[in-house]
């Protein structure tokens, strides 16, 4: 068990705590047995909790959630260091180098750029970086672990940069109608795999439509989820005032209460 004192500077302290937690002799058994794969779901969860705090404009909570997310980075870096792969300093150096490389108008000789010019230059640098990593396909470096809607947007946005895109948003609506018809044709069939495929095609087109409308689909769906939860809570509250629960009501009554909540929100 390590007896080294814990430093007081915040980042050094965090790194030392992580090392102590992972110490096979006297560390935390749960932390010691973790792997990259077992921790990855927690990393994703913490990123969502950061987004949730931002959505709620809860800055106190955001501070804590950013700390939880930073801990995930430290955890992965510590496991990598134990295996002789890289260290936390290597992680920090890599992102610092990348930021300087991708912002020559700030740190280099390039002149001032507009946001649009910087976006184009950023993509050009990323394309060159993909080539240097022997990943030559335009879509190769879009992570498969992203939420599916987000990844669909990124896939279509990347393809659009080389001209593989519908020129007009109305064409996406036409494709959406087509996919709805194809899904309807499979609803009464026995082939669940086909139904799943057609539903996936429909969701993919919706993600494409979101991109064309400059709407982040994950944000839009989170807002829709919150709205559903809020309005259903109104149903529960109104029924509770009569000493009842939703399972003691019926669809017509709950639908009327839903519409009342909808009208109240719009008012």
Secondary structure, DSSP 8 states (H G I E B T S, - for coil): -------SSHHHHHHHHHHHHT-TTTS-HHHHH--HHHHHHHHHHHHHHHHHHHHTT-HHHHHHHHHHHHHHHHHHHHHHHHTTS--HHHHHHHHHHHHHHT-HHHHSS-----HHHHHHHHHHHHHHHHHHTT--STTTTS-TTS-HHHHHHHHHHHHHTTT-S-SSHHHHHHHHHHHHHHHHHHHTSS-HHHHHHHHHHHHHHHHHHHHHTT--HHHHHHHHHHHHHHHHHHHHHHHHHTT--GGGS-HHHHHHHHHHHHHHHH-
